[in-house]
């Protein structure tokens, strides 16, 4: 079954380029919205499987658009595609329900793959975004380790640190020399201990709490 995508982007040229690229990649563009208000109003009728959202929208901003769309379609996976934003804006988008965060300028084939990833439960994040967030966390000189009341094992902290760094499960397994199934086991344990339900939420908690390995 073809994945149906809703695009929320105010720049006509970018909308056209995305539509053409996603079509070429075998994805179906179910709807194209020029602003957040129209996206919120039309997301249910679009029957989209996944949404691609810019943050710099006229009217209501991208994070609020994501929040309102997901109020109407709670299980809608959302991938942000935007210019570089502040760490606060990035975390706000994640907390609003974004499952991944890519920068404009990312090859369009990778954007299409990112949409497939968020639909399947993964959370693609541009390396530049992940690195900026990690640097910001370290600059605050917050203590690394466990959040109050949360006892992660050293291996769980290693896995979480790599996820924050933008790694997918397969590359986490390769980096740590463990099986992908073991990565999933550690991730489920991390979700339970952090009381989150997705990789994006775990990343947001890790960023806010400084919960990253000392070696990054």
Protein Blocks (a to p, Z undefined) as FASTA:
>chain_A
ZZddddddfblklmmmmmmmmmmnopacfbdcfbfklmmmmmmmnopabdcddfkbghja
fklmmmmmmmmmmmlccddddddddfklmmmmmmnopabdcdehiafklmmmmmmmmmno
pacddfklmmmmmmmmmmnopaedjdehiacdfklmmmmmmmmnopafklmmmmnopafk
lmmmmmmmmmmmnopabfklmmmmmmmnopacfkZZ
